[in-house]
Amino acid sequence: MWDGVDIRGYAAWSLMDNLEWTMGYSERFGLFYVNRSDPNLPRTPKKSVQHYSTIINCNGFISPGE
């Protein structure tokens, strides 16, 4: 607990890869790109994965140098 703030966890906003109600499946959200044309559904991390992992590793307090 820092500065009197009790943070117990983080959650990347995603609801089924954030199925956007107005866009259906035409917009892609989430931390990973899923190749839906491949039956194995391979997942490729997006740039946001690295940023989100930095936030997690720094316990939410990213130093300016990172």
Order of alpha helices (4+ residues) and beta strands (2+ residues): beta-beta-alpha
